[in-house]
């Protein structure tokens, strides 16, 4: 059941991050889930330096926020690679 929650939270986090970074039109549901899940790993890694725990195995607002921040970081890096600038 934990992996289903991680996929759902990852999808929501990826969708929110794509709205923040103005990439919503170019991403489908699959890529929202991928970006959210990878962003969750990045967000947990970054949050670890600040002493914040944000696991998405059990739903929490902190876990969702950490996943969204990580997904925004990931999309920023993708924008830099694709376009040479962050939108």
N, C-alpha and C positions, 0 to 999 in steps of 0.2 A: 504494500500500500504506500510505502514511503516514496518509491520511485514515481508513482502516479502523481503524488503531491508535488514532487520536485519538477515534473514535466509541466504541470498546470501553473505552478508559481513561475517557472522559467518562461513559459509562454506569455504570461501577464507581464513579467518583468521585461522581456524582449519587446513586447508591444508598447509598453510605456516608454522605454528607452528610444524606440524608433519614432515615437511622437515627439519626444524632447529633441532629438537630433534631426528632425524633418526628413526621415527616410521611410515613413509609413507607406507611401505609395509604391516603393520599390521592393518591399519585403512581403512575403507571404507568411502564412501561419507556421509553416515548417521552419523558415529562417528565424521567425520570432522566437520559437522554442529553442533553437540552436543558440541564438545570440543570448537569450535569457539564461540558459544552463551554463554556457561558457562564461558569461558575465557574472554568474553567481560564484563560480570558482575564483575569478579575478577579484570580485568584491570581497569574498571571504579572506583572500590573501592580503588585500589592502587593509581590510578592517582588523585583521590580526595585529597589525602594527599599532593600532589605536586601542587595542584591548576590547574590541567589540565582537561579540559572537552573533553570527547571523545564519545559522543553519536553516536550510529549507526542507529538511526531512520532516519536520513538524511545522505547520504554518504559523508564522508570526509576522507582525508588521516589520520588526527589525530585519528579519530574514528577507522579506520582500524589498525593503529599502536598500539593503546591501546588494541584492541581486540587481536592482535597477541601476545603482551607482556603478557596479561592475560592468553592466551591459552598456551604459553610456560611455564608459572608458573604452570598452572594446569598439564601439561604433566610432568613437573619435579617432582611434588608431586606424580603423578601416578607412575613414574619410581622409586621413593624412596620406595613406598609401595610394588610394585611388585618385584623389584630386589634388593632393599637395597642400591641403589646408583643412581646418576643422570648420564645419558650418556652425 
